[in-house]
Amino acid sequence: MKLIGGIPVWGNPVDEGALRQIKNCARSADAAALMADHHLGYAVPIGGVVAYEDRISPSGVGYDIACGNKAVLTDLPAAEVRARIRPIMDQIWSTLSFGIGCKNNTRVDDELFDDQTWSLPAVAPLKKMAREQLGTIGSGNHYVDLLEDEEGRLWIGVHFGSRGLGYRTATYFLRAGGAKDGMEVDPLVLPIASDLGAEYLACMKLAGRYAYAGRDWVCEEVARLLGATILEEVHNHHNFAWREKHQGRDLWVVRKGATPAFPGQRGFVGGSMGDISVILEGVESEEAKHALYSTVHGAGRVMSRTAARGKIHHKTGRVISPGAVSRQMMLDWIREQDVELRGAGTDESPHCYKRLPEVLAHHAPMVRILHTLKPVGVAMAGEDEFDPYKD
């Protein structure tokens, strides 16, 4: 950890764009920190942690409200799944719904749809869409993984958030609050006591319930397809805000691409499609306090989507000029790691990401690795899936 302008920062090298953003955020915040997987985001960097005593930042939570990870341990040996991995991945790919704006082929109901928050103007028009999308995975860096731990046991891991509900909810409040357009702009910060701030909190929490329900259903559905029993669960948001006590102060802690990691709290942190993932838990330390008991949410990008995939048409998604990563490069990496891949674009190739073990090393005083998970099968939205608001 280094203190830069009074802000605790992890990682090396430090992304200058992300550093500018967190410095700008810190001007109006009561505390701020930057995790090792940081990179440029909208107004608040990915990997940024920003805390306020009596305010909330929709820019900090971001467009994919309650994006997060869930991992479940199953009773299946990974070797048994590896032996039939191709038909298994075919079944996962054909049964689940990947892609922007897609609907779930299975009707998934949940008591969250009885929540009174649906009467608020920000989310009332979104209820039908949310019902249809519950349990869909989306696109970009969202995935369903089959993973093997060091004991040869099979885990299911998923990464996605609140889908169109979260994106449109965030858009509503950013517009209503007068948020600025562009990346390196001041974050929108709302007083909790204001009507808009209170409504945002209610809608954020609703999107959080929605994201949890979606990830629960996908993990249960994959276990059903495998004929497996779920033995343990690890579940956490990484785009969310929580009311927490830090050094005697009650704060709204906004984590954007950062995983809560209080002492003893477990989290699932995914790498890229060709790298390990981990189950970790927070440990008490001085660095953990500086991080507001937070850690990384993934490996962190080192290459932009445009640089990797090439320039694409803003309406059709057609590639106008090629990027630095070809599909063959991506497939060669995956083949070397013995991963069965379905879907995925070159902007999600392992070439675009830092290596997770190197990122986690920066947070060694703050977390303990409980399990190291190697990918066996990975399913993501397809190559031609165009999503203007990935991340």
Phi, psi and omega in degrees: 000141171231149174264119179239112185062030181082000182258126175291127184230134177246153176107157179203125001284161178274129178288119186294324178295315178295322179295317177301319182295313183292327175297319179294319179296321184297337181298329182248007184251162176272341176197153179207154178204160183227118183283167188289342180266022187293150168198172186300136175229191175277112176067318178239132184291149168297134186090005181268142174237123183226131185237144181225145180286315185223026180223164180225147182241105174300329176296325181290317176294323175091183183285325180265076182303132176067022169303143183188184184237147168223137174231140177231137174274134179251172178271010182267140170288137180298328181299324179295322180286320178302325183293339179227037189294324183296307179295329177297312180292326175300318182291318177298315182295323183275337184272317182274163184251114179249139174127159181289135174072005184285157176254154177281132178292340177255132177285119180247120179252158181202149181295345179299337180286355174266358182297136181293343180299334180298346179279348180289147185298334181293326188243346182306317181286354187259357189296316180298313178300317181297319177302316184289331184265351183301125182092007174264155191263329182088200185226203183067229182268019179273144191206167164235123183241147164253131190225148179247130178268181186292348178260007179079017180267151182265131173245151169253131178233138178227153178218112171187174185235227189262014171057214184297331178302311181294316182297314183286329175295313178300316180300318179302310185285326177295320177290316182296328181272356179079032179297147180278151175279157179105171183273304185267074180233168177293139177289149172283127179233126184244137173295134178300326184286347180282158178300316182294319179295317180295319179293322178299314180302316180298317181288325176298315180295323176297315177298327176295317176298320181297314180296318178298316181296320179295315180292324176301313184295317182297316179298318179293323180292318178295319177300320178297316179298326181278346187071034186250157173255136178276127183257323181218155178227141173229122191218131180201143168282159167224008170231084189195172176230137181232148172274118186222159176255126179226121180049046175081002181246137173274122185227150165272111183261116182260120179246123180243102186068040178218139186262130174299137184213060174291157180308124181086350180280126181271151176214154175253121180240120183267146170268203175276179182296343180242029183219170180289162165238170182219153162256125183229171172219151179286150175231154180285132177193165177296321179296322179299321178296317179298328181275005185055040180051058179229160173212188185292161174249350180186201183276328182091138183282147171240355181220132180292162179297320180295316179298322182285308188272331186109174180283132182239153178292132188291344179255316186267338184081003180290137180286122180271318177221140186291156179258195185280343184241120176271161177297325179295320176301315180297315182293325177298317179297313182297320180296320180296329179271002178058048180250134175270114188252140170234130179076210177081138175256165182294342176286357173246009179299150176304336177300337186274355189237154168291164175277128186301317179302324180291322179293315181295331180300328179292337182254016184306322179290351189250341184222157175240130179279121180267319180216140173254126188245127179257132182293137175252314177221142181226131176233129179219169177301153189290168182304321186268006180287121181257124182227108184288349181232044172302146185077000000 
